[in-house]
């Protein structure tokens, strides 16, 4: 089976982990956490980076840091993982679901405008599959309506919009360091912000709001969302390879694209000249000429030894989230189309050209079948 993704872990990561174990600094204190945060902040030219347990926690912590409270409304794309909605709900706020743009699969600025009201406090912008969202328009909307921007950059570490890295446009940004991300700590997440008050609030929240003078005197309710020194040690080795990883992801993405650009069966995310697209996962939309759904395509590829994934099911279609739909909710047609007809292919940096040729041969072969 060709896996949908494999992390690239080398001797440097192993050496760092062994150093942690030998030193006995294996929990949430140790030199590697500070080093990893420093390197991550430096890469993004950000004033603050906060390492924590995972990307889902990072979203919750970021929302807490910017002051999202019970009853506030937060606009999010429906085309994303459920973690985004869960983070909003965890704080007692209300998610409002926006459709995405057909070309880039990111939150639609026009749809954002239709959801804004007096209760709206923030927008979560998810940069999907390595492709930046339309940040100029979104920033203008946020300024005109006094809204905060949280960038969910889990899938787009290293991607750029008009020469600026994703995660550097909003008030605060979150990252996932799960095993299938550009760099990994196994599980793990990161927050960056130039706002020192947000950073301080985030650090307190992930550390149970322990008191500064009297440790067990807590000023607010927080949680243990800390990253371990072992995880950070892996991150320290990984971030040194980030440019190499990005280069390889782009190479693989462009290889897929060059071999499929004349295909009548598939389309993919559009990228303009001002977009530096890190192909986190190479995703395709099945054209109407092929009658298979994304789900059916994934099952057929599995039988041929190729692991793949269907694209996200819209949050507005998820049973536990339907109660947050507006009574006059506008259709989310693009989100539903991407779910019905989309899937993504193996995207590890260690894929061989032969494996890519095998994958392409099989997806074209399946697409030519008639139901």
BALOBA-1460 file (C-alpha; in Angstrom, 3 decimals):
// residues 371
<rec num="1" residu="x" x="0.000" y="0.000" z="0.000"/>
<rec num="2" residu="x" x="1.314" y="3.447" z="-0.917"/>
<rec num="3" residu="x" x="0.471" y="5.472" z="2.232"/>
<rec num="4" residu="x" x="-1.302" y="8.788" z="1.934"/>
<rec num="5" residu="x" x="1.532" y="10.301" z="3.966"/>
<rec num="6" residu="x" x="4.659" y="9.325" z="5.897"/>
<rec num="7" residu="x" x="6.682" y="11.673" z="8.111"/>
<rec num="8" residu="x" x="10.365" y="12.143" z="7.356"/>
<rec num="9" residu="x" x="12.273" y="11.454" z="10.580"/>
<rec num="10" residu="x" x="16.065" y="11.236" z="10.610"/>
<rec num="11" residu="x" x="19.053" y="10.809" z="12.883"/>
<rec num="12" residu="x" x="18.924" y="14.401" z="14.123"/>
<rec num="13" residu="x" x="15.476" y="13.836" z="15.639"/>
<rec num="14" residu="x" x="16.632" y="10.594" z="17.246"/>
<rec num="15" residu="x" x="19.706" y="12.261" z="18.751"/>
<rec num="16" residu="x" x="17.587" y="15.025" z="20.279"/>
<rec num="17" residu="x" x="15.102" y="12.552" z="21.764"/>
<rec num="18" residu="x" x="17.932" y="10.496" z="23.234"/>
<rec num="19" residu="x" x="19.372" y="13.675" z="24.759"/>
<rec num="20" residu="x" x="16.000" y="14.367" z="26.441"/>
<rec num="21" residu="x" x="15.805" y="10.873" z="27.865"/>
<rec num="22" residu="x" x="19.395" y="10.914" z="29.128"/>
<rec num="23" residu="x" x="18.848" y="14.282" z="30.794"/>
<rec num="24" residu="x" x="15.490" y="13.231" z="32.325"/>
<rec num="25" residu="x" x="13.855" y="16.400" z="30.934"/>
<rec num="26" residu="x" x="11.017" y="14.550" z="29.234"/>
<rec num="27" residu="x" x="7.927" y="16.497" z="30.293"/>
<rec num="28" residu="x" x="6.811" y="20.099" z="29.786"/>
<rec num="29" residu="x" x="10.055" y="21.747" z="30.918"/>
<rec num="30" residu="x" x="13.430" y="21.618" z="29.207"/>
<rec num="31" residu="x" x="15.679" y="23.465" z="26.805"/>
<rec num="32" residu="x" x="14.093" y="22.231" z="23.594"/>
<rec num="33" residu="x" x="10.710" y="23.899" z="24.156"/>
<rec num="34" residu="x" x="12.244" y="27.355" z="24.324"/>
<rec num="35" residu="x" x="14.581" y="26.604" z="21.402"/>
<rec num="36" residu="x" x="11.726" y="25.342" z="19.236"/>
<rec num="37" residu="x" x="9.567" y="28.365" z="19.996"/>
<rec num="38" residu="x" x="12.480" y="30.683" z="19.223"/>
<rec num="39" residu="x" x="13.190" y="29.014" z="15.864"/>
<rec num="40" residu="x" x="9.508" y="28.936" z="14.913"/>
<rec num="41" residu="x" x="9.066" y="32.618" z="15.749"/>
<rec num="42" residu="x" x="12.237" y="33.500" z="13.830"/>
<rec num="43" residu="x" x="11.019" y="31.640" z="10.726"/>
<rec num="44" residu="x" x="7.825" y="33.718" z="10.723"/>
<rec num="45" residu="x" x="9.485" y="36.947" z="11.953"/>
<rec num="46" residu="x" x="6.964" y="36.896" z="14.773"/>
<rec num="47" residu="x" x="7.448" y="38.357" z="18.253"/>
<rec num="48" residu="x" x="5.965" y="35.345" z="20.033"/>
<rec num="49" residu="x" x="5.607" y="31.604" z="19.483"/>
<rec num="50" residu="x" x="3.894" y="29.316" z="21.988"/>
<rec num="51" residu="x" x="4.306" y="25.541" z="21.678"/>
<rec num="52" residu="x" x="1.452" y="23.372" z="22.901"/>
<rec num="53" residu="x" x="-0.164" y="19.947" z="22.757"/>
<rec num="54" residu="x" x="-1.867" y="19.935" z="19.336"/>
<rec num="55" residu="x" x="-3.481" y="22.047" z="16.652"/>
<rec num="56" residu="x" x="-6.994" y="21.648" z="18.052"/>
<rec num="57" residu="x" x="-5.873" y="23.018" z="21.415"/>
<rec num="58" residu="x" x="-4.064" y="25.826" z="19.597"/>
<rec num="59" residu="x" x="-7.339" y="27.021" z="18.076"/>
<rec num="60" residu="x" x="-9.106" y="27.067" z="21.427"/>
<rec num="61" residu="x" x="-6.191" y="28.820" z="23.118"/>
<rec num="62" residu="x" x="-5.942" y="31.431" z="20.343"/>
<rec num="63" residu="x" x="-9.643" y="32.237" z="20.637"/>
<rec num="64" residu="x" x="-9.335" y="32.525" z="24.416"/>
<rec num="65" residu="x" x="-6.282" y="34.768" z="24.041"/>
<rec num="66" residu="x" x="-8.090" y="37.284" z="21.819"/>
<rec num="67" residu="x" x="-11.028" y="37.406" z="24.217"/>
<rec num="68" residu="x" x="-13.738" y="35.266" z="22.611"/>
<rec num="69" residu="x" x="-16.468" y="34.633" z="25.171"/>
<rec num="70" residu="x" x="-19.820" y="32.922" z="25.584"/>
<rec num="71" residu="x" x="-22.385" y="34.203" z="23.104"/>
<rec num="72" residu="x" x="-19.851" y="35.693" z="20.679"/>
<rec num="73" residu="x" x="-20.138" y="34.637" z="17.050"/>
<rec num="74" residu="x" x="-17.114" y="33.474" z="15.066"/>
<rec num="75" residu="x" x="-17.262" y="33.034" z="11.290"/>
<rec num="76" residu="x" x="-15.525" y="29.889" z="10.049"/>
<rec num="77" residu="x" x="-15.398" y="27.987" z="6.753"/>
<rec num="78" residu="x" x="-17.690" y="24.984" z="6.553"/>
<rec num="79" residu="x" x="-15.077" y="23.219" z="4.419"/>
<rec num="80" residu="x" x="-12.600" y="22.243" z="7.130"/>
<rec num="81" residu="x" x="-12.001" y="19.780" z="9.943"/>
<rec num="82" residu="x" x="-14.441" y="19.762" z="12.873"/>
<rec num="83" residu="x" x="-11.688" y="20.934" z="15.259"/>
<rec num="84" residu="x" x="-12.312" y="24.510" z="14.103"/>
<rec num="85" residu="x" x="-15.960" y="24.457" z="15.173"/>
<rec num="86" residu="x" x="-15.146" y="22.517" z="18.356"/>
<rec num="87" residu="x" x="-12.712" y="25.204" z="19.496"/>
<rec num="88" residu="x" x="-15.356" y="27.909" z="19.105"/>
<rec num="89" residu="x" x="-18.004" y="25.873" z="20.921"/>
<rec num="90" residu="x" x="-15.619" y="24.919" z="23.758"/>
<rec num="91" residu="x" x="-15.503" y="28.601" z="24.748"/>
<rec num="92" residu="x" x="-19.280" y="28.962" z="24.624"/>
<rec num="93" residu="x" x="-19.167" y="30.950" z="21.385"/>
<rec num="94" residu="x" x="-21.264" y="30.272" z="18.284"/>
<rec num="95" residu="x" x="-19.761" y="29.129" z="14.959"/>
<rec num="96" residu="x" x="-21.265" y="30.575" z="11.800"/>
<rec num="97" residu="x" x="-20.534" y="28.620" z="8.654"/>
<rec num="98" residu="x" x="-19.318" y="30.259" z="5.441"/>
<rec num="99" residu="x" x="-18.896" y="28.705" z="2.035"/>
<rec num="100" residu="x" x="-15.533" y="28.644" z="0.261"/>
<rec num="101" residu="x" x="-14.360" y="29.945" z="-3.087"/>
<rec num="102" residu="x" x="-14.506" y="27.497" z="-5.961"/>
<rec num="103" residu="x" x="-11.013" y="28.290" z="-7.218"/>
<rec num="104" residu="x" x="-8.903" y="28.143" z="-4.057"/>
<rec num="105" residu="x" x="-11.221" y="26.236" z="-1.640"/>
<rec num="106" residu="x" x="-10.772" y="28.865" z="1.072"/>
<rec num="107" residu="x" x="-13.343" y="30.952" z="2.937"/>
<rec num="108" residu="x" x="-15.345" y="33.175" z="0.587"/>
<rec num="109" residu="x" x="-15.063" y="36.901" z="1.455"/>
<rec num="110" residu="x" x="-18.507" y="37.608" z="-0.009"/>
<rec num="111" residu="x" x="-20.055" y="34.929" z="2.201"/>
<rec num="112" residu="x" x="-18.259" y="36.351" z="5.248"/>
<rec num="113" residu="x" x="-19.997" y="39.686" z="4.679"/>
<rec num="114" residu="x" x="-23.412" y="38.016" z="4.671"/>
<rec num="115" residu="x" x="-22.840" y="36.567" z="8.173"/>
<rec num="116" residu="x" x="-21.621" y="39.650" z="10.017"/>
<rec num="117" residu="x" x="-23.830" y="41.078" z="12.745"/>
<rec num="118" residu="x" x="-23.455" y="42.817" z="16.125"/>
<rec num="119" residu="x" x="-22.440" y="39.555" z="17.823"/>
<rec num="120" residu="x" x="-19.671" y="38.747" z="15.336"/>
<rec num="121" residu="x" x="-16.256" y="39.084" z="16.965"/>
<rec num="122" residu="x" x="-13.801" y="37.147" z="14.788"/>
<rec num="123" residu="x" x="-13.103" y="35.249" z="11.582"/>
<rec num="124" residu="x" x="-11.113" y="32.025" z="11.494"/>
<rec num="125" residu="x" x="-9.329" y="31.853" z="8.156"/>
<rec num="126" residu="x" x="-8.247" y="28.322" z="7.247"/>
<rec num="127" residu="x" x="-5.572" y="28.162" z="4.546"/>
<rec num="128" residu="x" x="-6.625" y="24.874" z="2.929"/>
<rec num="129" residu="x" x="-4.280" y="22.241" z="1.522"/>
<rec num="130" residu="x" x="-1.314" y="24.605" z="1.385"/>
<rec num="131" residu="x" x="-3.157" y="27.335" z="-0.536"/>
<rec num="132" residu="x" x="-3.458" y="30.783" z="1.088"/>
<rec num="133" residu="x" x="-6.870" y="32.396" z="1.429"/>
<rec num="134" residu="x" x="-7.780" y="35.747" z="-0.184"/>
<rec num="135" residu="x" x="-6.229" y="37.742" z="2.634"/>
<rec num="136" residu="x" x="-6.433" y="41.259" z="1.181"/>
<rec num="137" residu="x" x="-10.213" y="41.114" z="0.943"/>
<rec num="138" residu="x" x="-10.584" y="39.417" z="4.326"/>
<rec num="139" residu="x" x="-8.361" y="41.973" z="6.064"/>
<rec num="140" residu="x" x="-10.413" y="44.809" z="4.556"/>
<rec num="141" residu="x" x="-13.635" y="43.183" z="5.798"/>
<rec num="142" residu="x" x="-12.180" y="42.732" z="9.272"/>
<rec num="143" residu="x" x="-11.035" y="46.354" z="9.488"/>
<rec num="144" residu="x" x="-14.352" y="47.720" z="8.251"/>
<rec num="145" residu="x" x="-16.245" y="45.665" z="10.837"/>
<rec num="146" residu="x" x="-13.790" y="45.719" z="13.775"/>
<rec num="147" residu="x" x="-13.296" y="41.950" z="13.652"/>
<rec num="148" residu="x" x="-10.284" y="39.924" z="14.765"/>
<rec num="149" residu="x" x="-8.605" y="37.394" z="12.473"/>
<rec num="150" residu="x" x="-7.361" y="33.983" z="13.575"/>
<rec num="151" residu="x" x="-5.363" y="32.173" z="10.903"/>
<rec num="152" residu="x" x="-5.562" y="28.388" z="11.006"/>
<rec num="153" residu="x" x="-2.338" y="27.541" z="9.222"/>
<rec num="154" residu="x" x="-2.318" y="23.818" z="10.052"/>
<rec num="155" residu="x" x="-2.189" y="22.827" z="6.387"/>
<rec num="156" residu="x" x="-0.166" y="25.732" z="5.043"/>
<rec num="157" residu="x" x="3.041" y="26.147" z="7.025"/>
<rec num="158" residu="x" x="5.505" y="27.709" z="4.581"/>
<rec num="159" residu="x" x="2.928" y="28.895" z="2.049"/>
<rec num="160" residu="x" x="2.990" y="32.557" z="1.039"/>
<rec num="161" residu="x" x="0.468" y="35.137" z="-0.086"/>
<rec num="162" residu="x" x="2.130" y="38.035" z="-1.912"/>
<rec num="163" residu="x" x="5.548" y="37.193" z="-0.445"/>
<rec num="164" residu="x" x="4.305" y="37.007" z="3.167"/>
<rec num="165" residu="x" x="4.010" y="33.731" z="5.042"/>
<rec num="166" residu="x" x="0.602" y="32.384" z="5.980"/>
<rec num="167" residu="x" x="0.090" y="32.985" z="9.672"/>
<rec num="168" residu="x" x="1.529" y="36.522" z="9.584"/>
<rec num="169" residu="x" x="-1.571" y="38.423" z="8.428"/>
<rec num="170" residu="x" x="-4.013" y="38.061" z="11.306"/>
<rec num="171" residu="x" x="-4.057" y="38.958" z="14.973"/>
<rec num="172" residu="x" x="-2.998" y="35.454" z="15.949"/>
<rec num="173" residu="x" x="-2.256" y="32.222" z="14.074"/>
<rec num="174" residu="x" x="-2.312" y="28.525" z="14.864"/>
<rec num="175" residu="x" x="-0.419" y="25.549" z="13.481"/>
<rec num="176" residu="x" x="-0.657" y="21.780" z="13.731"/>
<rec num="177" residu="x" x="2.455" y="19.637" z="14.050"/>
<rec num="178" residu="x" x="0.706" y="16.314" z="13.543"/>
<rec num="179" residu="x" x="2.579" y="13.544" z="11.735"/>
<rec num="180" residu="x" x="1.181" y="14.471" z="8.313"/>
<rec num="181" residu="x" x="2.107" y="18.171" z="8.448"/>
<rec num="182" residu="x" x="5.081" y="19.861" z="6.752"/>
<rec num="183" residu="x" x="7.063" y="19.514" z="9.970"/>
<rec num="184" residu="x" x="5.988" y="17.330" z="12.863"/>
<rec num="185" residu="x" x="6.446" y="16.655" z="16.549"/>
<rec num="186" residu="x" x="4.176" y="13.586" z="16.372"/>
<rec num="187" residu="x" x="1.338" y="15.451" z="18.023"/>
<rec num="188" residu="x" x="1.757" y="19.123" z="18.742"/>
<rec num="189" residu="x" x="0.761" y="22.645" z="17.853"/>
<rec num="190" residu="x" x="2.052" y="26.197" z="17.785"/>
<rec num="191" residu="x" x="0.633" y="29.696" z="18.131"/>
<rec num="192" residu="x" x="2.285" y="32.858" z="16.838"/>
<rec num="193" residu="x" x="1.319" y="36.472" z="17.469"/>
<rec num="194" residu="x" x="2.931" y="39.900" z="17.604"/>
<rec num="195" residu="x" x="0.579" y="40.875" z="20.418"/>
<rec num="196" residu="x" x="2.383" y="40.341" z="23.715"/>
<rec num="197" residu="x" x="-0.838" y="40.376" z="25.739"/>
<rec num="198" residu="x" x="-2.334" y="37.598" z="23.597"/>
<rec num="199" residu="x" x="0.868" y="35.601" z="23.981"/>
<rec num="200" residu="x" x="0.876" y="35.971" z="27.770"/>
<rec num="201" residu="x" x="-2.784" y="34.971" z="28.003"/>
<rec num="202" residu="x" x="-2.141" y="31.926" z="25.801"/>
<rec num="203" residu="x" x="0.804" y="30.809" z="27.938"/>
<rec num="204" residu="x" x="-1.263" y="31.076" z="31.118"/>
<rec num="205" residu="x" x="-4.218" y="29.206" z="29.617"/>
<rec num="206" residu="x" x="-2.140" y="26.194" z="28.530"/>
<rec num="207" residu="x" x="-0.527" y="26.028" z="31.955"/>
<rec num="208" residu="x" x="-3.635" y="25.983" z="34.193"/>
<rec num="209" residu="x" x="-3.285" y="29.702" z="34.987"/>
<rec num="210" residu="x" x="-0.760" y="28.877" z="37.707"/>
<rec num="211" residu="x" x="0.016" y="31.948" z="39.812"/>
<rec num="212" residu="x" x="3.234" y="33.878" z="39.321"/>
<rec num="213" residu="x" x="3.966" y="34.295" z="43.040"/>
<rec num="214" residu="x" x="1.795" y="31.635" z="44.624"/>
<rec num="215" residu="x" x="1.770" y="28.688" z="42.232"/>
<rec num="216" residu="x" x="-1.496" y="27.107" z="43.354"/>
<rec num="217" residu="x" x="-3.425" y="30.359" z="43.321"/>
<rec num="218" residu="x" x="-5.177" y="30.481" z="39.945"/>
<rec num="219" residu="x" x="-6.486" y="33.730" z="38.455"/>
<rec num="220" residu="x" x="-8.638" y="32.028" z="35.795"/>
<rec num="221" residu="x" x="-9.626" y="28.597" z="34.559"/>
<rec num="222" residu="x" x="-7.005" y="27.074" z="32.289"/>
<rec num="223" residu="x" x="-6.012" y="23.641" z="31.052"/>
<rec num="224" residu="x" x="-2.906" y="21.528" z="30.625"/>
<rec num="225" residu="x" x="-2.217" y="21.909" z="26.921"/>
<rec num="226" residu="x" x="1.570" y="21.972" z="27.249"/>
<rec num="227" residu="x" x="3.997" y="20.478" z="24.756"/>
<rec num="228" residu="x" x="6.615" y="18.068" z="26.091"/>
<rec num="229" residu="x" x="10.351" y="18.575" z="25.814"/>
<rec num="230" residu="x" x="10.575" y="15.331" z="23.807"/>
<rec num="231" residu="x" x="8.095" y="16.638" z="21.249"/>
<rec num="232" residu="x" x="9.920" y="19.960" z="21.054"/>
<rec num="233" residu="x" x="13.238" y="18.190" z="20.547"/>
<rec num="234" residu="x" x="11.830" y="16.548" z="17.436"/>
<rec num="235" residu="x" x="10.514" y="19.943" z="16.316"/>
<rec num="236" residu="x" x="13.948" y="21.523" z="16.730"/>
<rec num="237" residu="x" x="15.387" y="19.025" z="14.267"/>
<rec num="238" residu="x" x="12.417" y="19.254" z="11.906"/>
<rec num="239" residu="x" x="12.358" y="23.033" z="11.585"/>
<rec num="240" residu="x" x="15.955" y="23.032" z="10.403"/>
<rec num="241" residu="x" x="14.732" y="20.981" z="7.418"/>
<rec num="242" residu="x" x="11.659" y="23.090" z="6.702"/>
<rec num="243" residu="x" x="12.933" y="24.652" z="3.483"/>
<rec num="244" residu="x" x="13.995" y="21.248" z="2.153"/>
<rec num="245" residu="x" x="10.609" y="19.741" z="3.044"/>
<rec num="246" residu="x" x="8.797" y="22.648" z="1.370"/>
<rec num="247" residu="x" x="10.898" y="22.316" z="-1.774"/>
<rec num="248" residu="x" x="10.114" y="18.597" z="-2.003"/>
<rec num="249" residu="x" x="6.382" y="19.139" z="-1.436"/>
<rec num="250" residu="x" x="6.341" y="21.688" z="-4.235"/>
<rec num="251" residu="x" x="8.280" y="19.339" z="-6.498"/>
<rec num="252" residu="x" x="5.792" y="16.517" z="-5.912"/>
<rec num="253" residu="x" x="2.811" y="18.851" z="-6.300"/>
<rec num="254" residu="x" x="4.134" y="20.229" z="-9.565"/>
<rec num="255" residu="x" x="4.890" y="16.710" z="-10.801"/>
<rec num="256" residu="x" x="1.297" y="15.649" z="-10.168"/>
<rec num="257" residu="x" x="0.057" y="18.850" z="-11.759"/>
<rec num="258" residu="x" x="2.196" y="18.525" z="-14.891"/>
<rec num="259" residu="x" x="1.015" y="14.967" z="-15.441"/>
<rec num="260" residu="x" x="-2.656" y="15.819" z="-14.868"/>
<rec num="261" residu="x" x="-3.026" y="19.308" z="-16.334"/>
<rec num="262" residu="x" x="-4.368" y="17.976" z="-19.636"/>
<rec num="263" residu="x" x="-6.690" y="15.467" z="-17.982"/>
<rec num="264" residu="x" x="-10.371" y="15.754" z="-18.824"/>
<rec num="265" residu="x" x="-11.297" y="13.966" z="-15.623"/>
<rec num="266" residu="x" x="-9.939" y="16.207" z="-12.854"/>
<rec num="267" residu="x" x="-9.418" y="19.781" z="-11.727"/>
<rec num="268" residu="x" x="-7.407" y="21.132" z="-8.791"/>
<rec num="269" residu="x" x="-6.855" y="24.267" z="-6.706"/>
<rec num="270" residu="x" x="-6.092" y="27.351" z="-8.773"/>
<rec num="271" residu="x" x="-2.852" y="29.171" z="-8.006"/>
<rec num="272" residu="x" x="-2.135" y="32.688" z="-9.276"/>
<rec num="273" residu="x" x="1.306" y="34.243" z="-9.600"/>
<rec num="274" residu="x" x="1.071" y="35.933" z="-6.179"/>
<rec num="275" residu="x" x="0.568" y="32.568" z="-4.430"/>
<rec num="276" residu="x" x="3.430" y="30.396" z="-3.189"/>
<rec num="277" residu="x" x="1.578" y="27.116" z="-2.808"/>
<rec num="278" residu="x" x="2.991" y="24.417" z="-0.532"/>
<rec num="279" residu="x" x="1.119" y="21.325" z="-1.665"/>
<rec num="280" residu="x" x="0.349" y="19.941" z="1.805"/>
<rec num="281" residu="x" x="-1.746" y="17.233" z="0.173"/>
<rec num="282" residu="x" x="-2.335" y="17.003" z="-3.539"/>
<rec num="283" residu="x" x="-6.119" y="17.153" z="-3.881"/>
<rec num="284" residu="x" x="-8.317" y="16.667" z="-6.937"/>
<rec num="285" residu="x" x="-11.925" y="17.310" z="-7.885"/>
<rec num="286" residu="x" x="-13.559" y="14.729" z="-10.131"/>
<rec num="287" residu="x" x="-15.168" y="16.378" z="-13.131"/>
<rec num="288" residu="x" x="-18.801" y="15.688" z="-13.986"/>
<rec num="289" residu="x" x="-17.739" y="13.521" z="-16.919"/>
<rec num="290" residu="x" x="-16.746" y="10.903" z="-14.323"/>
<rec num="291" residu="x" x="-19.726" y="9.592" z="-12.371"/>
<rec num="292" residu="x" x="-17.814" y="8.345" z="-9.315"/>
<rec num="293" residu="x" x="-17.996" y="10.239" z="-6.048"/>
<rec num="294" residu="x" x="-14.942" y="11.096" z="-3.964"/>
<rec num="295" residu="x" x="-15.851" y="8.352" z="-1.503"/>
<rec num="296" residu="x" x="-16.151" y="5.742" z="-4.275"/>
<rec num="297" residu="x" x="-12.846" y="6.806" z="-5.787"/>
<rec num="298" residu="x" x="-11.044" y="6.372" z="-2.467"/>
<rec num="299" residu="x" x="-12.429" y="2.829" z="-2.101"/>
<rec num="300" residu="x" x="-11.410" y="1.878" z="-5.638"/>
<rec num="301" residu="x" x="-7.881" y="3.219" z="-5.175"/>
<rec num="302" residu="x" x="-7.499" y="1.247" z="-1.952"/>
<rec num="303" residu="x" x="-8.145" y="-1.965" z="-3.876"/>
<rec num="304" residu="x" x="-5.187" y="-1.049" z="-6.086"/>
<rec num="305" residu="x" x="-2.828" y="-0.429" z="-3.160"/>
<rec num="306" residu="x" x="-3.138" y="3.352" z="-3.068"/>
<rec num="307" residu="x" x="-4.169" y="5.084" z="0.143"/>
<rec num="308" residu="x" x="-6.142" y="8.316" z="-0.295"/>
<rec num="309" residu="x" x="-8.745" y="10.408" z="1.546"/>
<rec num="310" residu="x" x="-12.068" y="11.974" z="0.677"/>
<rec num="311" residu="x" x="-12.187" y="15.744" z="1.217"/>
<rec num="312" residu="x" x="-13.857" y="17.284" z="4.263"/>
<rec num="313" residu="x" x="-17.549" y="16.827" z="4.828"/>
<rec num="314" residu="x" x="-18.959" y="20.299" z="5.405"/>
<rec num="315" residu="x" x="-19.406" y="21.310" z="9.021"/>
<rec num="316" residu="x" x="-22.961" y="22.394" z="8.235"/>
<rec num="317" residu="x" x="-23.720" y="18.751" z="7.353"/>
<rec num="318" residu="x" x="-22.328" y="17.342" z="10.611"/>
<rec num="319" residu="x" x="-25.085" y="16.128" z="12.942"/>
<rec num="320" residu="x" x="-23.736" y="17.695" z="16.183"/>
<rec num="321" residu="x" x="-23.314" y="21.082" z="14.453"/>
<rec num="322" residu="x" x="-26.657" y="21.442" z="12.656"/>
<rec num="323" residu="x" x="-28.142" y="23.351" z="15.598"/>
<rec num="324" residu="x" x="-25.775" y="26.216" z="14.801"/>
<rec num="325" residu="x" x="-27.182" y="26.720" z="11.296"/>
<rec num="326" residu="x" x="-29.040" y="29.952" z="10.681"/>
<rec num="327" residu="x" x="-32.729" y="29.703" z="9.846"/>
<rec num="328" residu="x" x="-32.034" y="31.592" z="6.636"/>
<rec num="329" residu="x" x="-28.621" y="29.952" z="6.018"/>
<rec num="330" residu="x" x="-27.527" y="30.531" z="2.450"/>
<rec num="331" residu="x" x="-26.553" y="27.396" z="0.490"/>
<rec num="332" residu="x" x="-22.963" y="26.195" z="0.812"/>
<rec num="333" residu="x" x="-22.755" y="24.739" z="-2.661"/>
<rec num="334" residu="x" x="-18.985" y="24.791" z="-3.139"/>
<rec num="335" residu="x" x="-18.360" y="23.026" z="0.177"/>
<rec num="336" residu="x" x="-20.821" y="20.295" z="-0.745"/>
<rec num="337" residu="x" x="-19.343" y="19.929" z="-4.235"/>
<rec num="338" residu="x" x="-15.807" y="19.536" z="-2.856"/>
<rec num="339" residu="x" x="-17.026" y="16.902" z="-0.389"/>
<rec num="340" residu="x" x="-18.975" y="14.970" z="-2.983"/>
<rec num="341" residu="x" x="-16.358" y="14.988" z="-5.735"/>
<rec num="342" residu="x" x="-13.006" y="15.552" z="-4.012"/>
<rec num="343" residu="x" x="-10.168" y="13.405" z="-2.700"/>
<rec num="344" residu="x" x="-6.453" y="13.740" z="-2.075"/>
<rec num="345" residu="x" x="-3.545" y="11.571" z="-3.142"/>
<rec num="346" residu="x" x="-0.394" y="10.268" z="-1.436"/>
<rec num="347" residu="x" x="1.829" y="13.273" z="-0.798"/>
<rec num="348" residu="x" x="4.900" y="12.142" z="1.163"/>
<rec num="349" residu="x" x="8.187" y="13.755" z="0.194"/>
<rec num="350" residu="x" x="9.720" y="10.299" z="-0.270"/>
<rec num="351" residu="x" x="7.344" y="9.321" z="-3.080"/>
<rec num="352" residu="x" x="9.217" y="8.045" z="-6.111"/>
<rec num="353" residu="x" x="8.474" y="9.113" z="-9.673"/>
<rec num="354" residu="x" x="7.492" y="5.509" z="-10.343"/>
<rec num="355" residu="x" x="4.923" y="5.559" z="-7.556"/>
<rec num="356" residu="x" x="3.479" y="8.838" z="-8.853"/>
<rec num="357" residu="x" x="3.212" y="7.361" z="-12.356"/>
<rec num="358" residu="x" x="1.446" y="4.310" z="-10.888"/>
<rec num="359" residu="x" x="-0.979" y="6.540" z="-8.981"/>
<rec num="360" residu="x" x="-1.786" y="8.676" z="-12.004"/>
<rec num="361" residu="x" x="-2.214" y="5.660" z="-14.259"/>
<rec num="362" residu="x" x="-4.725" y="4.189" z="-11.828"/>
<rec num="363" residu="x" x="-6.777" y="7.306" z="-11.209"/>
<rec num="364" residu="x" x="-7.073" y="7.926" z="-14.953"/>
<rec num="365" residu="x" x="-7.989" y="4.283" z="-15.492"/>
<rec num="366" residu="x" x="-10.719" y="4.399" z="-12.842"/>
<rec num="367" residu="x" x="-12.036" y="7.714" z="-14.140"/>
<rec num="368" residu="x" x="-12.528" y="6.184" z="-17.584"/>
<rec num="369" residu="x" x="-14.887" y="3.497" z="-16.239"/>
<rec num="370" residu="x" x="-18.615" y="3.810" z="-16.692"/>
<rec num="371" residu="x" x="-20.946" y="3.092" z="-13.805"/>
